[in-house]
């Protein structure tokens, strides 16, 4: 996959819009307008700060269902993504948590979003939602049925989860690409806000060969210069929030600082 073709750069910085709780989630506040307003504000802050792409997540819907989300969640995300696309010209992607790649690719196909993130594409992971099995076979066939070219960015040994077996990172990366047909792979630390270590990134890049490897968590303006020496791009959110606190909205000044640090490497 050519990252430059998608993001106009070989080393994209992808900022995350964490949606406020959506309909049917435990903390749903009853106002879709509030969700949209916050998402528009965050997307604008990311774009003005200089990121190369945006990914939208139903982050505050926790606790998550492990597979298929409610149709109301799909509907709400679709509306929000369209509103964001009306505001910014950046490529937009989707991550429907915890692992609803089928809904993500359906939304992306309809709104012409360019990529999705799938937490478990291959293998079996023990998570706080229970056992999640990769469904690459269904997702890839569904993409073909829809006749779309939405790119699939897949986590390898995803955060907040443990593999049932003990696969070597190299094997996991190769399986995700060669057997799961991921267009790019994502490497995270053990949890939200925790970075992958440099050795693992280097190992993943070696195993991935010509497939892009992106940092999936824990990047900040202090470590991004080092981490990007061993990765092709980064997905970032926590460190861009006001005061670095996950529940706060995106701070455009922190976005600019991060982008500047990443470009200085």
C-alpha positions as CSV (number, residue, x, y, z in Angstrom):
1,X,0.0,0.0,0.0
2,X,1.3,3.5,-0.9
3,X,0.8,5.8,2.1
4,X,1.7,8.8,0.0
5,X,-1.2,8.1,-2.4
6,X,-3.6,8.1,0.5
7,X,-2.2,10.8,2.8
8,X,0.1,12.9,0.5
9,X,3.1,11.9,2.7
10,X,5.0,8.7,3.3
11,X,4.9,9.2,7.1
12,X,1.3,10.2,8.0
13,X,0.2,11.6,11.3
14,X,-3.4,10.4,11.9
15,X,-5.3,12.2,14.6
16,X,-8.2,10.5,16.4
17,X,-11.6,11.9,17.1
18,X,-13.0,10.1,20.1
19,X,-16.8,10.4,19.8
20,X,-18.8,11.1,22.9
21,X,-21.1,8.2,24.0
22,X,-23.5,7.2,21.2
23,X,-27.1,6.0,21.3
24,X,-27.5,2.7,23.2
25,X,-24.2,3.0,25.0
26,X,-24.3,3.1,28.8
27,X,-23.2,6.8,29.1
28,X,-25.3,8.1,26.1
29,X,-26.3,11.7,27.0
30,X,-29.3,11.9,24.8
31,X,-28.1,14.5,22.3
32,X,-26.6,13.6,19.0
33,X,-26.0,17.3,18.4
34,X,-23.6,17.4,21.3
35,X,-21.7,14.4,19.8
36,X,-21.6,16.1,16.4
37,X,-20.5,19.5,17.8
38,X,-17.6,18.0,19.8
39,X,-16.5,15.8,16.8
40,X,-16.6,18.9,14.5
41,X,-14.5,20.9,17.0
42,X,-11.9,18.1,17.3
43,X,-11.7,17.4,13.6
44,X,-11.1,21.1,13.0
45,X,-8.5,21.3,15.7
46,X,-6.6,18.3,14.2
47,X,-6.8,19.7,10.7
48,X,-5.6,23.2,11.7
49,X,-2.8,21.6,13.7
50,X,-1.4,19.9,10.6
51,X,-2.3,16.2,10.8
52,X,-2.4,14.2,7.6
53,X,-5.5,12.2,8.3
54,X,-8.3,11.6,10.9
55,X,-9.8,8.4,12.3
56,X,-13.1,8.4,14.1
57,X,-13.8,6.0,17.0
58,X,-16.7,5.3,19.3
59,X,-14.2,5.5,22.1
60,X,-16.5,6.6,24.9
61,X,-19.1,3.8,24.2
62,X,-17.2,1.5,26.7
63,X,-18.0,-1.1,27.8
64,X,-17.9,-2.3,24.3
65,X,-19.7,-5.2,22.6
66,X,-17.0,-7.5,21.2
67,X,-18.3,-7.8,17.7
68,X,-21.4,-6.2,16.1
69,X,-22.5,-2.8,17.4
70,X,-26.2,-1.7,17.5
71,X,-27.6,-0.2,14.2
72,X,-28.1,3.1,16.1
73,X,-24.3,3.3,16.6
74,X,-23.7,2.7,12.9
75,X,-26.2,5.4,12.0
76,X,-24.7,7.9,14.4
77,X,-21.2,7.3,13.2
78,X,-22.2,7.7,9.6
79,X,-23.8,11.1,10.3
80,X,-20.8,12.3,12.3
81,X,-18.3,11.2,9.6
82,X,-20.3,13.0,6.9
83,X,-20.3,16.2,9.0
84,X,-16.5,15.9,9.5
85,X,-16.0,15.4,5.8
86,X,-17.9,18.6,5.1
87,X,-15.4,20.5,7.3
88,X,-12.0,19.1,6.4
89,X,-10.4,17.8,3.2
90,X,-8.2,15.2,5.0
91,X,-8.6,11.4,4.5
92,X,-11.0,10.0,7.1
93,X,-11.0,6.6,8.6
94,X,-13.1,4.6,11.0
95,X,-12.6,2.3,14.0
96,X,-15.9,0.7,15.2
97,X,-15.0,-0.6,18.7
98,X,-14.5,-3.2,19.8
99,X,-14.1,-5.2,16.6
100,X,-16.9,-4.4,14.2
101,X,-14.9,-4.2,11.0
102,X,-17.9,-5.1,8.9
103,X,-19.9,-2.0,10.1
104,X,-16.8,0.1,9.7
105,X,-16.3,-1.0,6.1
106,X,-20.0,-0.5,5.4
107,X,-19.9,3.0,6.7
108,X,-16.7,3.8,4.8
109,X,-18.1,2.4,1.6
110,X,-21.2,4.6,1.9
111,X,-19.5,7.9,2.9
112,X,-16.3,7.3,0.8
113,X,-14.0,7.1,3.8
114,X,-10.6,5.8,2.9
115,X,-9.6,3.4,5.6
116,X,-10.6,1.5,8.7
117,X,-8.9,0.1,11.7
118,X,-9.6,-3.4,12.9
119,X,-8.3,-4.4,16.3
120,X,-8.3,-8.2,15.7
121,X,-8.1,-9.2,12.1
122,X,-6.5,-12.6,12.6
123,X,-6.0,-14.9,15.6
124,X,-7.8,-15.0,18.9
125,X,-7.4,-12.5,21.7
126,X,-8.5,-12.6,25.3
127,X,-9.9,-9.1,26.1
128,X,-12.2,-7.4,28.6
129,X,-15.0,-8.1,26.2
130,X,-14.2,-11.8,26.3
131,X,-12.6,-13.8,23.5
132,X,-12.4,-12.0,20.2
133,X,-11.7,-14.0,17.1
134,X,-10.4,-12.4,13.9
135,X,-12.8,-12.6,11.0
136,X,-10.5,-11.6,8.1
137,X,-12.2,-14.1,5.8
138,X,-15.6,-12.4,6.2
139,X,-14.3,-8.8,6.1
140,X,-12.2,-9.3,3.0
141,X,-15.1,-10.9,1.2
142,X,-17.5,-8.2,2.3
143,X,-15.1,-5.5,1.0
144,X,-15.1,-7.3,-2.4
145,X,-18.9,-7.6,-2.4
146,X,-19.2,-3.8,-1.7
147,X,-16.9,-3.1,-4.6
148,X,-14.9,-0.6,-2.6
149,X,-11.2,-0.1,-2.0
150,X,-11.3,0.9,1.6
151,X,-7.9,0.1,3.2
152,X,-7.7,-2.1,6.2
153,X,-5.3,-1.1,8.9
154,X,-5.0,-4.0,11.4
155,X,-3.6,-4.1,14.9
156,X,-1.0,-6.8,15.7
157,X,-1.3,-8.1,19.2
158,X,-3.7,-5.3,20.0
159,X,-3.6,-3.3,23.3
160,X,-6.0,-4.2,26.2
161,X,-5.7,-7.8,25.1
162,X,-3.6,-11.0,25.3
163,X,-3.2,-13.7,22.6
164,X,-4.4,-17.1,23.6
165,X,-1.3,-18.6,22.0
166,X,2.2,-17.1,22.4
167,X,3.0,-16.0,18.9
168,X,6.3,-14.3,18.1
169,X,5.8,-10.7,17.0
170,X,7.3,-11.6,13.6
171,X,4.9,-14.4,13.1
172,X,1.9,-12.3,14.1
173,X,2.9,-9.5,11.7
174,X,3.4,-11.9,8.8
175,X,0.1,-13.7,9.5
176,X,-1.8,-10.4,9.6
177,X,-0.3,-9.4,6.3
178,X,0.0,-12.6,4.4
179,X,-3.0,-14.5,5.7
180,X,-5.2,-11.6,6.8
181,X,-4.4,-9.4,3.8
182,X,-4.0,-6.3,5.9
183,X,-3.0,-3.2,3.9
184,X,-1.1,-1.8,6.9
185,X,-0.4,-3.0,10.4
186,X,-0.5,-1.1,13.7
187,X,1.7,-1.7,16.8
188,X,0.6,-0.4,20.2
189,X,1.8,-0.5,23.7
190,X,-0.1,-2.5,26.3
191,X,-2.8,0.1,26.8
192,X,-4.2,3.4,25.6
193,X,-1.5,6.0,26.1
194,X,1.3,3.4,26.3
195,X,3.8,3.4,23.4
196,X,5.3,0.3,21.7
197,X,9.0,-0.1,22.4
198,X,11.5,0.7,19.7
199,X,12.8,-2.9,19.4
200,X,9.3,-4.2,18.7
201,X,8.7,-1.5,16.0
202,X,12.0,-2.4,14.3
203,X,11.1,-6.1,14.4
204,X,7.6,-5.4,13.1
205,X,8.9,-3.3,10.2
206,X,11.4,-6.0,9.2
207,X,8.7,-8.6,9.2
208,X,6.2,-6.4,7.4
209,X,8.7,-5.8,4.5
210,X,6.9,-3.4,2.1
211,X,3.7,-3.2,4.2
212,X,3.4,0.0,6.3
213,X,3.7,-0.2,10.1
214,X,2.0,2.5,12.2
215,X,2.4,3.4,15.8
216,X,-1.0,2.8,17.4
217,X,-0.7,4.3,20.9
218,X,1.4,6.3,23.3
219,X,3.1,8.7,20.9
220,X,3.8,12.2,22.3
221,X,6.1,15.1,21.2
222,X,8.9,13.8,23.4
223,X,9.1,10.3,22.0
224,X,7.7,10.7,18.4
225,X,11.1,11.6,16.9
226,X,12.6,8.3,18.2
227,X,9.6,6.1,17.4
228,X,9.2,7.4,13.9
229,X,12.7,6.3,13.0
230,X,11.3,2.7,13.1
231,X,7.8,3.3,11.8
232,X,5.9,4.5,8.7
233,X,3.3,6.6,10.5
234,X,1.4,7.2,13.7
235,X,-2.1,7.2,15.1
236,X,-2.3,9.7,18.0
237,X,-4.9,11.0,20.4
238,X,-4.2,11.1,24.1
239,X,-1.2,13.4,24.0
240,X,-3.2,15.8,21.8
241,X,-5.9,16.3,24.4
242,X,-6.1,19.4,26.6
243,X,-3.8,18.8,29.6
244,X,-3.0,15.4,28.0
245,X,-6.2,14.0,29.7
246,X,-8.1,11.4,27.6
247,X,-11.6,12.8,28.4
248,X,-10.7,16.3,27.3
249,X,-11.2,17.7,23.8
250,X,-8.3,18.0,21.3
251,X,-6.1,21.0,21.8
252,X,-4.9,22.5,18.5
253,X,-1.8,23.9,20.1
254,X,-0.7,20.4,21.3
255,X,-1.5,19.1,17.8
256,X,0.9,21.7,16.3
257,X,3.6,20.9,18.8
258,X,3.3,17.2,18.0
259,X,3.3,17.7,14.3
260,X,6.4,19.9,14.6
261,X,8.2,17.3,16.7
262,X,7.4,14.5,14.3
263,X,8.6,16.5,11.3
264,X,11.9,17.4,13.1
265,X,13.0,13.8,13.4
